[in-house]
Amino acid sequence: MKAILIEEFGGPEVMNLVEMPDPVPGAGETLVEISRTGVNFSDTHITNDHYVARQQLPLVPGIEFVGVTDDGRRVAAVVPNGAYAERIAVPESSLVAIPDEIDDEQAAGIMIQGVTADGVLTLTGSLKPGETVVVGAAAGGTGSLAVQLARSMGAGRVIGLASGEEKQQLVLDLGADAVVDSRSENLGDEVVAAAGGGVDLVLEMAGGSSFDQLLGTLRPFGRMIVVGIATREQNEVSTGKLLKNSISVSGFWLMHLLARPDLARDSIDRVFGATARGELKAVVGGTFGLSEARQVHRDIAGRKTVGKLLLDPKR
């Protein structure tokens, strides 16, 4: 089978398209023919071994896919690695059935990002109707779904952060009430102006200056959820600031949700159900062949992309 193989850590240049033996399912595993693989910003950290979970070489990257089992079932799954390939062997317990109303591209577009957005808003963020929400990277895979979900959950005002006219218009089209330039030097002030005051919930994905400025926008009992650190700039928070302003800062990593099948199943059901009903739609920014994986990584790391990027292993 064709696959992307990494034998040393580094940037896109370490990803090589190779021929590999087909995987052989072990006890309790199922072989899946992959139709679409989701590309995530975290994949660019995995190739450098800068991800939250440490990686082992040699490595076939890719943590989510949709495909068909030998007995004809359409399934999706999140895996530790191995999805940048034509076939994969995974535990049967990891597979999620895809509703007939959802095509492969939508299924691949909502699996990780949709469940992440849902988990952040419902579990960690505890979004309540009428609250003001700020969504970082709102034109990206997770952000674009979070904007839609926040609106459907009754948020009073949804403010998206995005750079560039195309991305900003997309965020507004998805249902945001306002959009603020994510690269503004006065990010905090512009968010407060767009909100008409303080905000209740921030989905923070950048780190560095963005984190510091957005923390200052929270009103009492406001919550900031760290969903990513795109700049790789770590931040420190004064406990006195948390106490004085009655605000909180939390983190969210999808793997912890997936480790709780009871919580994960509810989230997956909500996201797939909303998609099947036409209430939630992944913004697919493009579908590419495995041979284009290097350029896809360059583009997503350079923030040149919109929505969810997918790989078609047959191309």
Backbone torsions as a table, in degrees:
resi	resn	phi	psi	omega
1	MET	NA	158.5	174.0
2	LYS	-84.6	143.3	178.5
3	ALA	-158.7	160.3	171.7
4	ILE	-94.9	125.0	-177.2
5	LEU	-118.7	135.9	175.7
6	ILE	-115.2	124.0	178.9
7	GLU	-114.4	-3.5	171.7
8	GLU	-151.4	148.3	-177.8
9	PHE	-78.1	146.9	179.7
10	GLY	167.2	-158.9	-179.7
11	GLY	-83.5	-161.5	-178.3
12	PRO	-55.6	-27.1	-176.2
13	GLU	-65.6	-16.5	-179.0
14	VAL	-86.4	-4.2	179.9
15	MET	-88.9	118.9	-178.1
16	ASN	-119.9	135.2	176.3
17	LEU	-82.2	120.5	-174.5
18	VAL	-135.4	168.4	170.1
19	GLU	-98.1	130.1	-179.4
20	MET	-130.4	158.1	174.7
21	PRO	-63.9	147.0	175.0
22	ASP	-61.9	142.7	176.8
23	PRO	-67.5	147.7	178.5
24	VAL	-110.1	116.1	-178.4
25	PRO	-61.5	136.7	174.5
26	GLY	-92.2	-168.4	179.6
27	ALA	-61.0	128.1	178.1
28	GLY	79.3	5.6	-178.9
29	GLU	-105.2	160.0	179.2
30	THR	-130.1	139.7	176.3
31	LEU	-86.5	131.2	-179.0
32	VAL	-123.2	131.8	172.3
33	GLU	-84.9	114.5	-173.2
34	ILE	-80.0	131.1	176.9
35	SER	-102.8	-34.0	177.3
36	ARG	-145.5	139.0	174.4
37	THR	-117.0	132.7	177.5
38	GLY	-82.8	136.9	175.1
39	VAL	-101.8	129.6	-178.2
40	ASN	-121.1	152.7	177.2
41	PHE	-56.7	-34.8	-180.0
42	SER	-62.7	-24.0	177.4
43	ASP	-60.0	-33.6	179.7
44	THR	-69.6	-25.6	174.5
45	HIS	-78.7	-34.9	-178.8
46	ILE	-63.7	-41.3	-178.5
47	THR	-65.0	-24.5	177.4
48	ASN	-94.5	-2.5	-172.7
49	ASP	59.0	38.6	175.9
50	HIS	-108.6	12.6	-177.2
51	TYR	-79.4	166.6	179.0
52	VAL	-58.1	-43.7	177.4
53	ALA	-93.3	131.8	-179.9
54	ARG	-69.4	149.5	-175.0
55	GLN	-111.0	157.4	178.3
56	GLN	-122.1	138.6	178.1
57	LEU	-95.5	152.7	-8.0
58	PRO	-70.2	158.6	-171.1
59	LEU	-138.9	131.6	166.6
60	VAL	-100.2	111.7	-176.2
61	PRO	-72.2	178.9	178.3
62	GLY	107.4	117.7	-174.1
63	ILE	-114.8	3.2	176.1
64	GLU	-150.4	148.6	-179.3
65	PHE	-158.2	164.2	165.7
66	VAL	-127.3	153.6	-178.8
67	GLY	-176.8	-162.8	-175.6
68	VAL	-129.3	133.0	177.3
69	THR	-78.9	169.5	179.5
70	ASP	-59.1	-29.6	-179.4
71	ASP	-94.8	15.5	169.8
72	GLY	88.5	10.6	179.4
73	ARG	-84.9	134.8	173.8
74	ARG	-84.6	124.2	-172.8
75	VAL	-138.2	162.8	173.6
76	ALA	-134.7	158.1	178.4
77	ALA	-161.1	155.3	169.3
78	VAL	-109.1	129.8	-174.1
79	VAL	-131.4	162.5	178.1
80	PRO	-64.2	-34.2	178.4
81	ASN	-173.8	178.8	173.1
82	GLY	101.7	2.2	-173.3
83	ALA	-89.7	-8.4	174.4
84	TYR	-83.9	66.1	-174.4
85	ALA	-160.5	168.4	179.2
86	GLU	-78.3	-30.3	-178.4
87	ARG	-141.1	156.1	-179.3
88	ILE	-151.6	144.1	174.6
89	ALA	-105.6	124.3	-175.9
90	VAL	-136.3	156.6	175.4
91	PRO	-59.7	135.7	178.6
92	GLU	-55.9	-33.3	-177.6
93	SER	-68.0	-16.7	-179.1
94	SER	-85.3	-13.8	-172.9
95	LEU	-81.2	139.5	177.7
96	VAL	-117.7	128.8	178.8
97	ALA	-70.2	137.6	180.0
98	ILE	-96.1	124.3	177.5
99	PRO	-59.0	146.9	-178.4
100	ASP	-59.3	-28.4	-177.2
101	GLU	-73.0	-9.5	-175.6
102	ILE	-110.6	123.5	178.6
103	ASP	-80.2	172.7	-174.2
104	ASP	-61.2	-40.2	-176.7
105	GLU	-68.2	-41.3	177.4
106	GLN	-66.9	-40.0	179.2
107	ALA	-61.5	-44.5	179.0
108	ALA	-68.5	-29.5	-178.1
109	GLY	-76.7	-22.8	-176.3
110	ILE	-107.9	-11.5	-170.5
111	MET	-58.7	-65.1	-177.9
112	ILE	-77.7	-51.6	-174.8
113	GLN	-67.0	-37.8	179.6
114	GLY	-66.4	-44.7	179.6
115	VAL	-68.4	-36.1	175.7
116	THR	-62.5	-49.5	-179.8
117	ALA	-59.7	-43.7	179.3
118	ASP	-63.9	-45.1	-179.5
119	GLY	-62.8	-41.6	179.6
120	VAL	-64.3	-45.2	-175.8
121	LEU	-73.1	-39.0	-173.9
122	THR	-92.5	-46.4	-173.5
123	LEU	-84.7	-58.5	-175.9
124	THR	-82.9	-40.9	-176.4
125	GLY	-83.5	-22.1	-179.9
126	SER	46.8	50.0	-179.2
127	LEU	-61.3	132.7	178.5
128	LYS	-113.5	149.0	178.0
129	PRO	-54.0	137.9	177.7
130	GLY	91.5	-11.1	-177.8
131	GLU	-79.4	156.5	178.3
132	THR	-93.9	129.4	-175.9
133	VAL	-120.2	136.0	172.5
134	VAL	-111.0	125.8	-177.9
135	VAL	-113.2	113.6	175.6
136	GLY	-73.6	157.1	-179.8
137	ALA	45.1	49.5	-169.9
138	ALA	-69.8	-14.4	176.9
139	ALA	-94.8	-1.4	-179.3
140	GLY	-85.9	-175.1	-176.5
141	GLY	-60.8	-54.7	179.8
142	THR	-70.9	-45.6	-176.8
143	GLY	-61.2	-42.2	-178.0
144	SER	-64.3	-33.9	177.4
145	LEU	-77.1	-35.6	178.5
146	ALA	-64.2	-37.3	176.9
147	VAL	-59.8	-47.1	-179.0
148	GLN	-65.9	-43.4	-178.7
149	LEU	-67.0	-41.3	179.0
150	ALA	-60.6	-41.5	178.1
151	ARG	-63.8	-43.9	-178.2
152	SER	-68.8	-22.9	-179.9
153	MET	-87.0	1.1	174.5
154	GLY	93.0	19.1	176.8
155	ALA	-55.8	139.6	-179.2
156	GLY	-72.4	-36.2	179.1
157	ARG	-150.1	131.2	179.1
158	VAL	-116.1	122.3	-179.8
159	ILE	-115.9	120.6	179.6
160	GLY	-99.4	146.6	175.0
161	LEU	-108.4	126.3	-179.2
162	ALA	-160.0	155.7	178.8
163	SER	-113.8	141.2	177.3
164	GLY	90.6	145.4	-175.2
165	GLU	-61.9	-41.6	-178.2
166	GLU	-62.3	-47.6	-179.2
167	LYS	-65.8	-40.7	-178.5
168	GLN	-64.9	-39.1	178.3
169	GLN	-66.9	-38.9	177.4
170	LEU	-58.6	-44.6	-178.6
171	VAL	-61.0	-41.9	177.4
172	LEU	-65.4	-40.0	179.7
173	ASP	-64.5	-27.8	-179.2
174	LEU	-78.5	-10.2	176.7
175	GLY	119.9	3.6	177.4
176	ALA	-68.8	146.0	177.7
177	ASP	-78.8	-28.3	-179.4
178	ALA	-154.9	158.2	176.6
179	VAL	-133.3	140.4	-179.2
180	VAL	-123.0	140.7	178.9
181	ASP	-63.4	117.2	-175.8
182	SER	-66.0	-16.6	-178.4
183	ARG	-102.3	10.5	-179.6
184	SER	-65.2	139.0	176.1
185	GLU	-71.2	-18.0	179.0
186	ASN	-113.3	43.6	-173.6
187	LEU	-55.2	-49.1	-177.6
188	GLY	-59.9	-47.2	-179.5
189	ASP	-62.9	-39.7	-179.0
190	GLU	-69.4	-34.2	176.8
191	VAL	-67.3	-44.1	178.6
192	VAL	-61.0	-40.7	178.8
193	ALA	-64.1	-42.3	-180.0
194	ALA	-67.4	-31.3	-178.9
195	ALA	-83.8	-17.4	-174.7
196	GLY	72.3	29.3	-178.1
197	GLY	141.5	-160.0	-179.8
198	GLY	-70.8	167.3	-178.7
199	VAL	-117.7	161.4	-175.9
200	ASP	-98.0	-35.1	-174.7
201	LEU	-143.5	131.5	178.2
202	VAL	-123.5	127.0	170.9
203	LEU	-97.4	103.3	-171.6
204	GLU	-100.6	126.5	-174.3
205	MET	-124.8	-2.4	-171.8
206	ALA	-103.7	-44.8	-173.1
207	GLY	82.0	-178.6	178.7
208	GLY	65.5	-137.1	-177.6
209	SER	-61.0	-37.1	179.2
210	SER	-57.7	-45.6	179.1
211	PHE	-58.3	-51.3	-176.6
212	ASP	-61.2	-43.4	-177.4
213	GLN	-69.6	-41.2	-178.2
214	LEU	-71.3	-30.4	176.6
215	LEU	-59.6	-35.1	-179.4
216	GLY	-74.5	-6.1	179.8
217	THR	-90.2	-10.9	-174.8
218	LEU	-72.2	133.9	172.6
219	ARG	-85.2	169.0	178.7
220	PRO	-51.7	135.5	-175.7
221	PHE	71.6	14.6	174.5
222	GLY	-74.6	155.0	-177.6
223	ARG	-128.2	135.2	170.6
224	MET	-112.0	128.9	178.1
225	ILE	-113.0	120.9	177.6
226	VAL	-83.4	112.9	-177.9
227	VAL	-103.3	-21.0	-179.7
228	GLY	-166.0	167.2	177.0
229	ILE	-134.2	71.4	-173.1
230	ALA	-59.4	-35.2	-178.8
231	THR	-79.0	-12.5	-175.0
232	ARG	63.8	18.0	176.8
233	GLU	-96.1	112.0	-179.3
234	GLN	-75.1	152.6	179.7
235	ASN	-124.8	154.8	173.8
236	GLU	-119.0	146.3	-177.4
237	VAL	-121.9	132.8	175.6
238	SER	-74.2	125.4	177.2
239	THR	-63.1	-29.0	176.8
240	GLY	-63.4	-37.5	178.6
241	LYS	-65.8	-39.7	178.0
242	LEU	-62.7	-44.9	-178.4
243	LEU	-66.8	-48.6	-176.3
244	LYS	-61.3	-34.7	-174.8
245	ASN	-105.1	0.5	-178.7
246	SER	52.2	48.8	178.8
247	ILE	-119.3	165.3	-179.8
248	SER	-136.3	152.1	176.3
249	VAL	-126.5	127.0	-180.0
250	SER	-130.1	167.0	174.3
251	GLY	-119.4	159.4	177.1
252	PHE	-140.1	125.3	173.8
253	TRP	-127.4	123.8	-172.9
254	LEU	-55.1	-34.7	-175.5
255	MET	-60.6	-30.8	177.8
256	HIS	-70.5	-33.5	175.4
257	LEU	-68.8	-43.8	-179.2
258	LEU	-65.2	-23.9	177.8
259	ALA	-75.8	-7.5	176.2
260	ARG	-113.9	87.2	-175.5
261	PRO	-54.1	-32.9	-179.7
262	ASP	-64.5	-44.9	178.9
263	LEU	-74.0	-41.6	-177.0
264	ALA	-63.5	-41.4	-178.9
265	ARG	-62.2	-41.5	178.0
266	ASP	-61.4	-43.1	-179.0
267	SER	-66.1	-45.4	179.2
268	ILE	-61.0	-43.7	-179.9
269	ASP	-62.3	-40.7	179.2
270	ARG	-63.7	-45.3	-176.1
271	VAL	-69.3	-47.2	179.0
272	PHE	-65.7	-37.6	178.5
273	GLY	-63.6	-44.5	179.2
274	ALA	-64.2	-36.5	179.0
275	THR	-69.7	-43.3	179.4
276	ALA	-62.0	-32.7	179.3
277	ARG	-82.5	-4.2	-179.3
278	GLY	81.6	12.7	-179.1
279	GLU	-88.4	-15.1	-178.4
280	LEU	-137.3	132.9	-178.5
281	LYS	-137.8	127.2	175.9
282	ALA	-72.7	137.6	174.0
283	VAL	-89.5	105.4	-178.5
284	VAL	-89.4	114.5	-176.4
285	GLY	-83.2	-10.4	178.0
286	GLY	158.9	152.6	176.3
287	THR	-121.7	129.4	-171.1
288	PHE	-130.0	162.4	176.2
289	GLY	-83.3	164.2	177.6
290	LEU	-58.7	-32.3	-179.3
291	SER	-66.5	-15.5	-179.4
292	GLU	-99.8	7.2	-174.2
293	ALA	-59.6	-38.5	-179.9
294	ARG	-60.1	-46.9	-178.5
295	GLN	-67.9	-36.4	177.1
296	VAL	-59.5	-42.6	178.6
297	HIS	-65.5	-39.7	178.1
298	ARG	-61.6	-42.5	-176.8
299	ASP	-68.8	-43.0	-176.8
300	ILE	-71.3	-35.8	177.1
301	ALA	-68.6	-31.0	179.4
302	GLY	-87.3	8.0	178.2
303	ARG	56.9	38.0	179.3
304	LYS	-97.3	3.2	-172.3
305	THR	-108.6	161.7	176.8
306	VAL	-126.1	133.1	176.3
307	GLY	70.0	-153.7	-174.6
308	LYS	-95.0	132.4	175.6
309	LEU	-101.8	140.3	-176.8
310	LEU	-127.3	156.4	172.9
311	LEU	-114.3	137.8	172.7
312	ASP	-107.6	105.2	-174.9
313	PRO	-61.5	-15.5	-179.5
314	LYS	-84.1	-8.2	-178.0
315	ARG	-98.8	NA	NA
